[in-house]
Amino acid sequence: MAHPLQALRDVMAEHHIDAYLIPTADFHGSEYVGDYFACREYLSGFTGSAGTLLVFPHWAGLWTDGRYFLQAEEQLAGSGIRLMKQGQPGVPTIEAFLRASLQPGQTLAFDGRCVDARTGRRYHKLVREIGAKLNHQLDLVAEIWSQRPPLSAQPVWPLDEKYAGLSRREKLRQIRTAMTAQGADLLLLTTLEDIAWLLNLRGGDVACTPVFLSYLALTQEGGVLFANAAAFPAQVLDQLEADGITLRPYDGIYSYANRISPSQRVMLDTRRVNTTLLTSIPTGVPVLDRPNPTEGRKAIKNPVEIENMRQAHLADGVALTRFMYWLKTRAGKEPMTEISAAEHLEELRRASPLYLQPSFDPILAAGPHSAVVHYSATPASDAPITDQGFLLADTGGHYYTGTTDCTRTYALGPLTHHQKTCYTAVLRGNLNLADAVFPAGVTGSNLDWAARQPLWELGLDFNHGTGHGVGYLLSVHEGPQNIRWRSTGKETPLAPGMITSDEPGVYFDGDYGIRLENLVLCVEKETTPFGTFLGFEPLTLTPFDLDAVDPDQLTPKERTLLNTYHARVREAIAPHLPPEEAAWLQAATHPI
């Protein structure tokens, strides 16, 4: 059997395709995708969560971001696929590369179900301008992947109102009110997290993200949910029916869209719906391109969700602190590896009766592995954890009471002056961002400098965002807000109720990396004649490693911030620890 890349080129030739695009995506624009959608991984061998493969008959390239440069270099070695490092000098975007490489009369193709409509429009415009052609109806990977896994259909289950904070009926009322305000008769929702949030349902069709494959068409009178009926218990179907939602087959969304009447004004978000769905809507139907009205409401957690999230972080903090105690007292004294340490932390999390599953694949990275931003240990790479250097641990969990995401970098033995200087700079950035006070209307790009300034002063930086939103028992990476200095276009201001990560870092290829991450809740601080001012409340509750800190490099204010945070951790976590661990925590968080 031919190598998958050569097999793809063979079917490209059969279909007269000159360039074929394979994004990392499902039909819903999800960040993480199920096994059925792992086409880019199947063809390239690259396992990162983000990347786009572009294949020509005699050239192939994979575009990915700074989180994955080192990993992609390793996994693409010998594949014949060139790594295209997004955002780096001299590296063109995919569109710029196509503009320079695709010739008049040639054909670019992709599966339009896996490319969002806004991007699809840009490709259509690009090929028109160069006199080329586009075919967005080809799933060529399906023709060569004989052992392709089936579409997932894991059981769907209801999220009780005591966790969701609002009933399904109330959420539907709010969204219909938003539709009326926009003049929309029909709303098409395709983002899995938005559908799960709106219907107070969860599933298991995407690893580490408790959602279910579905589309939703909502009107003022009712709604149609397109999903696999086999995944729904009868009780859930009855509850949906009582709220005016009927179920139809998953792939029925396209024929439904094709029958939409020109008298209906359709509201959708072209950043979210896929190209095939948008082009299924008949010409003449008025389309209102608007952000999903669910997006902002989902991002601003309601009071019940906020209190639940505090409880989730308390349970998570107990597990993380017990893990730190175990690590600091046993590393170098008993055998452990990156994988076995991750398994131990998972065991500690499972001690909570409200724990469900990891919110992403754990990143336990020892020594040089810590310089790989999104390293994931495999049996082949699994490194021993000794009493030397750093261990970076970036992990999170889904609880009925919410979702967590925390990174700590632990000193396993004596550190160099350079290591302590870098750790302290990252810590200063974390503390300074968490302490920011800012007027309502400020966006993440306005605040990003607070986390980077201590690193910039040393001529250092990191090649990833500083903060991302976090969902409530949904995606651990949730928009619309973020914190980064490179603007990605129109930005969403931070608002009370939003939960965002604060995670500066620094990485030295082949040597070590440091990242420190807390989740913070945006809260209102005060209102003055100059406006309303906001700030952050820390949610994550586990110590920073004082063994890695150089106190002389902290300002007096930063020392106070660190001591205050550690006092908060002690007060919350110590009552839930065995006496020996509580005594250790007292010492590990001593004022400096």
C-alpha positions in Angstrom: 0.0 0.0 0.0 1.3 3.5 -0.9 2.3 5.9 1.9 -0.8 8.1 2.7 0.8 11.2 1.2 1.5 9.4 -2.1 -1.9 7.8 -2.1 -3.4 11.3 -1.7 -1.4 12.5 -4.7 -2.6 9.6 -6.7 -6.3 10.5 -6.1 -5.5 14.2 -6.6 -4.3 13.2 -10.1 -7.4 11.2 -10.8 -9.6 14.2 -9.9 -7.3 16.7 -11.7 -6.6 18.5 -8.4 -3.3 20.6 -8.3 -3.4 21.6 -4.6 -5.3 20.0 -1.8 -5.8 21.6 1.6 -6.2 19.6 4.8 -6.9 21.7 8.0 -7.1 20.4 11.5 -10.9 20.6 11.8 -14.1 18.8 12.1 -17.4 20.0 10.5 -17.9 22.5 13.4 -14.6 24.4 13.7 -13.6 22.6 16.9 -10.1 23.1 18.3 -9.7 19.4 19.2 -11.2 16.9 16.8 -12.4 13.3 17.1 -10.5 10.4 15.5 -12.7 10.5 12.4 -11.4 13.9 11.6 -7.7 13.3 12.2 -6.9 13.5 8.5 -4.0 15.9 8.7 -2.4 13.6 11.4 -3.0 10.5 9.2 -1.3 12.1 6.2 1.6 13.9 8.0 2.3 12.1 11.3 2.2 15.4 13.1 0.0 15.0 16.2 -0.3 18.6 17.4 -3.8 20.1 17.9 -3.2 22.9 15.3 -1.9 22.8 11.8 -2.8 22.9 8.1 -1.4 20.7 5.5 -1.1 21.8 1.9 -0.2 19.2 -0.7 0.9 19.8 -4.3 2.1 17.0 -6.7 5.7 17.7 -5.9 5.7 19.7 -2.7 3.9 19.6 0.7 4.0 22.0 3.6 2.5 22.1 7.1 1.7 25.4 8.8 1.6 25.5 12.6 2.1 28.0 15.4 4.9 28.6 17.9 3.5 26.1 20.4 4.4 23.2 18.0 7.6 24.2 16.2 9.8 21.8 18.0 7.3 19.0 18.0 6.5 19.4 14.3 10.2 19.4 13.4 10.6 16.1 15.1 7.5 14.5 13.7 7.9 15.7 10.1 11.5 14.6 9.8 11.9 12.4 6.8 8.3 12.8 5.7 9.0 15.1 2.8 6.7 17.7 4.3 8.2 21.1 4.9 7.5 22.9 8.2 6.1 26.4 7.7 6.5 28.3 11.0 3.5 30.7 11.2 4.3 34.2 12.0 8.0 33.9 11.5 10.0 36.2 9.2 10.1 35.0 5.6 7.3 32.5 6.1 4.3 33.3 3.9 0.7 32.6 5.0 -1.1 29.8 3.3 -3.0 32.3 1.1 0.1 34.1 0.1 1.8 30.8 -0.7 -1.2 29.8 -2.9 -1.2 33.1 -4.6 2.4 32.7 -5.6 2.2 29.0 -6.4 -1.2 28.2 -8.0 -1.2 28.8 -11.7 -4.1 30.0 -13.9 -6.3 27.1 -14.8 -5.2 24.9 -11.9 -7.6 23.7 -9.2 -7.4 24.1 -5.4 -9.6 21.7 -3.5 -10.7 20.9 0.1 -13.6 19.4 2.0 -15.8 22.4 2.5 -17.3 20.8 5.6 -14.0 21.3 7.4 -13.3 24.9 6.3 -15.2 27.8 7.8 -17.2 29.9 5.5 -15.3 33.1 5.9 -12.0 31.3 5.0 -13.8 29.5 2.2 -14.8 32.9 0.8 -11.3 34.1 0.8 -10.1 31.0 -1.1 -12.9 31.5 -3.7 -11.8 35.2 -4.1 -8.1 34.2 -4.4 -8.6 31.6 -7.1 -10.8 34.0 -9.1 -8.2 36.7 -9.0 -5.4 34.3 -10.3 -7.7 32.6 -12.9 -7.6 29.3 -11.1 -10.5 27.1 -9.9 -11.8 25.8 -6.6 -13.6 22.6 -5.6 -14.8 22.5 -2.1 -16.8 19.3 -2.4 -14.0 16.8 -2.2 -13.1 14.6 0.8 -10.2 12.9 -0.8 -8.9 11.4 2.4 -12.0 9.3 2.6 -10.9 7.7 -0.7 -7.6 6.5 0.7 -8.2 6.0 4.5 -9.5 2.4 4.5 -9.4 2.1 8.3 -10.9 5.5 9.0 -12.6 5.4 12.4 -16.3 6.0 12.4 -18.0 9.2 13.5 -18.3 9.2 17.3 -21.7 8.9 18.9 -21.1 8.8 22.7 -24.0 9.1 25.1 -25.5 12.6 25.6 -26.4 13.6 29.1 -28.2 16.5 30.8 -26.3 19.1 32.9 -28.5 19.8 35.9 -29.6 23.4 36.5 -27.8 23.4 39.8 -24.6 23.3 37.8 -25.7 25.3 34.7 -27.3 28.1 36.7 -30.0 28.7 34.1 -32.6 26.4 32.6 -32.7 25.4 28.9 -35.9 27.2 28.5 -34.5 30.5 29.9 -31.4 30.3 27.7 -33.6 29.7 24.6 -35.7 32.7 25.6 -32.6 34.9 25.8 -31.2 33.7 22.4 -34.6 34.3 20.7 -34.7 37.8 22.2 -31.3 38.4 20.7 -32.5 37.0 17.3 -35.4 39.5 17.4 -33.0 42.3 18.1 -31.0 41.4 15.0 -34.1 40.9 12.8 -33.5 37.2 12.4 -36.1 34.5 11.8 -33.8 31.6 11.9 -30.5 31.0 13.7 -28.0 28.3 12.5 -25.7 27.2 15.3 -22.9 24.8 14.4 -20.3 25.3 17.2 -20.5 22.3 19.5 -19.8 24.2 22.7 -22.5 26.8 21.9 -25.1 24.1 21.3 -24.1 22.1 24.4 -24.3 25.3 26.5 -27.6 26.4 25.1 -29.3 23.1 25.6 -27.7 22.2 28.9 -26.4 19.0 27.4 -23.0 17.4 27.4 -21.5 14.4 25.5 -18.3 12.7 24.7 -17.6 13.0 20.9 -14.4 15.1 21.2 -11.6 14.0 23.5 -11.3 16.2 26.6 -14.3 18.3 25.5 -17.7 17.0 26.6 -19.7 18.0 23.6 -21.7 16.0 21.0 -21.7 16.2 17.2 -24.7 18.3 16.2 -26.1 21.3 14.4 -29.0 23.4 15.7 -31.6 25.4 13.7 -33.5 27.7 16.0 -36.7 29.7 15.2 -39.0 31.7 17.4 -41.4 28.8 17.5 -39.1 25.8 18.0 -35.9 24.2 16.9 -34.3 21.3 15.0 -31.3 19.5 16.4 -29.4 17.5 13.9 -27.5 14.7 15.7 -27.2 10.9 16.0 -30.4 9.8 17.8 -28.6 6.7 19.1 -26.6 9.0 21.4 -29.7 10.4 23.2 -31.5 8.6 26.0 -35.3 8.7 25.8 -35.5 10.9 28.8 -33.3 13.6 27.2 -35.4 13.4 23.9 -38.6 13.9 26.0 -37.0 16.9 27.7 -36.0 18.5 24.4 -39.4 17.8 22.9 -41.0 19.6 25.9 -38.9 22.6 25.1 -39.8 22.6 21.4 -36.6 21.0 20.1 -37.0 18.0 17.7 -34.3 15.6 16.6 -33.3 14.8 13.0 -30.4 12.9 11.5 -26.9 14.5 11.8 -26.2 15.0 8.1 -29.7 16.3 7.4 -28.6 19.9 8.1 -27.5 20.4 4.5 -30.9 19.4 2.9 -32.6 21.5 5.6 -30.5 24.5 4.6 -31.2 23.9 1.0 -34.9 24.3 1.7 -34.8 27.6 3.6 -37.3 30.0 2.2 -36.2 33.4 0.9 -38.8 34.9 3.3 -36.7 33.8 6.3 -33.8 36.0 7.4 -31.0 33.6 8.5 -28.5 34.6 11.2 -25.2 32.8 11.3 -21.5 33.4 12.0 -19.4 32.8 8.9 -16.4 32.3 11.2 -18.2 29.3 12.6 -20.4 27.6 10.0 -18.6 25.6 7.4 -18.3 26.4 3.7 -20.6 23.6 2.5 -23.4 24.6 4.9 -23.3 28.3 3.8 -23.3 27.3 0.1 -26.2 25.0 0.7 -28.5 28.0 1.5 -30.3 29.0 -1.7 -29.3 32.3 -3.4 -31.8 34.9 -2.5 -32.1 34.0 1.2 -31.1 37.0 3.3 -28.1 36.0 5.5 -27.2 38.0 8.5 -23.5 37.4 9.3 -23.3 38.0 13.1 -21.4 36.5 16.0 -23.2 33.6 17.6 -25.5 35.2 20.2 -24.6 32.3 22.5 -20.8 33.2 22.5 -20.8 36.2 24.7 -23.5 34.8 27.1 -21.5 31.6 27.4 -18.3 33.5 28.2 -19.8 35.6 31.0 -20.5 33.1 33.7 -23.6 33.4 35.7 -23.5 33.6 39.5 -24.1 29.9 40.0 -21.4 29.0 37.5 -19.0 31.3 39.2 -19.5 29.9 42.6 -19.3 26.4 41.1 -16.0 27.3 39.4 -14.6 28.4 42.7 -15.5 25.0 44.1 -13.9 23.2 41.1 -10.7 25.1 41.7 -10.7 24.3 45.4 -10.9 20.5 44.6 -8.3 20.9 41.8 -6.1 22.9 44.1 -6.1 20.1 46.7 -5.1 17.6 44.0 -2.4 19.9 42.6 -0.9 20.7 46.0 -0.8 17.0 47.0 0.9 16.3 43.7 3.5 19.0 44.4 4.1 17.6 47.9 4.5 14.1 46.4 6.9 15.4 43.7 9.0 17.5 45.9 9.5 14.8 48.5 10.0 11.8 46.3 11.6 12.9 43.0 15.0 11.3 42.8 14.2 8.9 45.6 11.8 6.6 43.8 11.3 5.8 40.1 8.9 8.1 38.3 8.5 9.3 34.7 6.5 11.9 32.9 3.7 9.4 32.2 3.6 7.9 35.7 3.6 11.3 37.3 0.6 12.3 35.1 -1.2 9.2 36.1 -0.6 10.0 39.8 -2.0 13.5 39.4 -5.0 12.0 37.6 -5.5 9.7 40.5 -5.4 12.6 42.9 -8.0 14.5 40.9 -10.3 11.5 40.8 -10.5 11.6 44.6 -13.1 14.4 44.1 -16.6 12.9 43.6 -17.4 15.7 41.2 -14.4 15.0 38.9 -15.2 13.8 35.4 -12.1 13.8 33.1 -9.0 15.8 32.0 -9.8 19.0 30.2 -6.9 18.4 27.8 -4.1 15.8 27.5 -1.7 16.4 30.4 1.7 18.1 29.7 4.3 16.7 32.0 7.6 17.8 30.6 11.0 17.1 32.3 14.3 18.7 31.4 14.6 19.6 27.7 11.0 18.5 27.1 9.8 21.5 29.1 11.1 23.7 26.2 8.4 22.1 23.9 5.4 24.3 24.6 2.8 21.6 24.0 4.8 18.5 24.6 2.9 15.3 25.2 4.8 12.3 26.5 4.6 9.0 24.6 6.0 5.6 25.6 8.9 6.4 23.2 9.6 9.8 24.7 8.7 9.2 28.3 11.5 10.7 30.3 12.5 9.8 33.9 11.8 12.5 36.6 14.9 12.9 38.7 16.2 15.4 41.3 17.7 17.6 38.5 16.3 20.6 36.7 12.7 21.6 36.1 9.4 19.7 35.6 6.7 21.6 33.8 3.2 20.4 34.5 0.3 21.9 32.5 -2.9 20.0 33.3 -6.5 20.6 33.9 -9.8 18.9 34.8 -13.5 18.9 34.0 -15.7 18.7 37.1 -19.5 19.0 37.3 -18.7 22.3 38.9 -16.5 23.6 36.1 -13.3 23.4 34.2 -9.7 24.0 35.4 -6.3 24.7 33.7 -3.1 25.2 35.7 0.6 25.2 34.9 3.4 25.0 37.4 7.1 24.6 36.8 8.8 22.8 39.7 12.4 22.8 40.7 13.5 19.2 41.2 17.0 20.1 42.4 19.5 22.9 42.6 19.0 25.6 40.0 21.5 27.9 38.2 21.3 31.7 38.6 20.0 32.0 35.1 17.2 29.5 35.8 16.1 31.3 38.9 16.2 34.6 37.1 14.0 33.3 34.3 11.6 31.6 36.7 11.3 34.8 38.8 10.7 36.9 35.7 7.9 34.6 34.6 6.4 34.7 38.1 6.6 38.5 38.1 4.7 38.6 34.9 2.0 36.3 36.2 1.6 38.3 39.4 1.6 41.7 37.6 -1.1 40.7 35.1 -3.3 39.2 37.9 -3.0 42.5 39.8 -4.0 44.7 36.8 -6.8 47.2 37.4 -8.3 48.6 34.2 -11.3 50.5 32.9 -14.3 48.7 31.4 -13.8 48.4 27.6 -10.1 47.3 27.8 -9.2 44.2 25.8 -6.6 41.6 26.4 -4.1 43.2 24.0 -4.1 46.3 26.3 -3.0 44.1 29.2 -0.6 41.7 27.6 2.5 43.8 28.3 2.0 43.4 32.1 2.9 39.7 31.8 5.7 40.2 29.3 7.5 43.3 30.7 9.7 41.4 33.2 10.8 39.1 30.4 11.3 41.9 27.9 13.5 43.7 30.4 15.8 40.6 30.1 15.6 40.5 26.3 13.3 37.4 26.5 9.8 36.6 25.3 7.5 33.7 24.6 5.8 32.7 21.3 2.2 32.0 22.5 -0.7 33.9 23.8 -0.8 35.0 27.4 -4.4 34.2 28.1 -7.4 32.4 26.8 -11.0 32.1 28.0 -12.2 28.9 29.7 -15.6 27.3 29.3 -17.8 25.8 32.0 -17.5 22.1 31.5 -16.9 22.7 27.8 -13.8 23.7 26.0 -10.7 24.6 28.1 -10.0 27.2 25.4 -13.0 29.5 24.9 -13.5 32.8 23.2 -14.3 35.5 22.4 -11.8 37.1 24.8 -8.1 36.5 24.9 -4.8 38.1 26.1 -2.1 38.5 23.5 -0.1 41.4 22.1 -0.5 40.5 18.5 -4.0 41.6 17.6 -6.2 39.1 15.7 -8.6 41.7 14.5 -11.7 43.0 16.3 -11.3 42.2 20.0 -13.8 41.5 22.7 -13.4 43.6 25.9 -12.9 41.8 29.1 -16.0 41.8 31.3 -17.1 40.8 34.8 -17.8 37.1 34.8 -15.3 36.1 32.2 -12.7 33.5 33.2 -9.3 33.8 31.5 -5.9 32.2 31.9 -2.8 34.1 32.9 0.2 32.1 31.6 3.5 33.8 30.7 6.5 31.6 30.0 10.0 31.4 28.5 11.6 28.5 26.6 15.1 27.6 25.6 15.3 25.0 22.9 17.0 21.8 24.0 17.5 23.1 27.5 14.4 24.0 29.6 11.2 25.9 29.7 9.1 27.6 32.3 5.4 28.5 32.3 3.2 29.6 35.2 -0.6 29.6 34.8 -3.5 30.6 36.9 -7.1 31.1 35.9 -8.5 34.4 36.9 -12.1 35.7 37.1 -12.8 39.2 35.8 -14.6 41.2 38.6 -15.7 44.8 39.1 -13.4 46.7 41.4 -15.1 50.1 41.7 -17.0 52.9 39.9 -15.6 56.4 40.1 -16.4 59.6 38.2 -13.9 58.3 35.6 -15.8 55.1 35.0 -16.1 51.5 36.0 -12.8 49.8 36.8 -12.2 46.0 36.6 -9.7 43.6 37.9 -9.0 39.9 38.5 -9.7 37.4 41.2 -7.5 34.3 41.3 -9.3 31.0 41.0 -6.4 28.6 40.8 -5.2 27.6 44.3 -1.8 25.9 44.5 1.7 27.2 45.4 4.3 28.6 43.1 7.7 26.9 43.8 9.6 29.2 46.1 12.7 27.0 45.6 12.9 28.5 42.1 12.4 32.2 43.2 15.1 34.8 43.7 13.4 37.1 46.2 16.0 39.9 45.5 14.5 40.2 42.0 11.0 40.9 43.2 9.8 44.4 43.9 8.3 45.1 47.3 4.9 45.1 45.7 5.5 41.8 44.0 6.6 40.2 47.2 3.3 41.3 48.8 1.3 39.9 45.9 3.1 36.6 46.1 2.7 36.4 49.9 -0.9 37.4 49.7 -1.6 34.7 47.1 0.2 32.0 49.1 -1.8 33.0 52.2 -4.9 32.5 50.2 -3.7 29.1 49.1 -2.9 28.0 52.7 -6.2 29.1 54.1 -8.2 27.3 51.4 -6.2 24.1 50.9 -4.6 23.3 54.3 -7.9 22.1 55.9 -8.2 19.5 53.2 -4.8 17.9 53.6 -3.4 15.2 55.9 -1.4 16.8 58.8 2.0 16.0 57.3 1.1 17.6 54.0 -0.5 20.6 55.7 2.7 21.2 57.6 4.7 21.0 54.4 2.3 23.5 52.7 2.9 25.9 55.6 6.6 25.8 54.9 6.2 25.8 51.1 4.2 29.1 51.2 6.2 30.9 53.9 6.3 34.7 53.5 9.4 36.0 51.7 
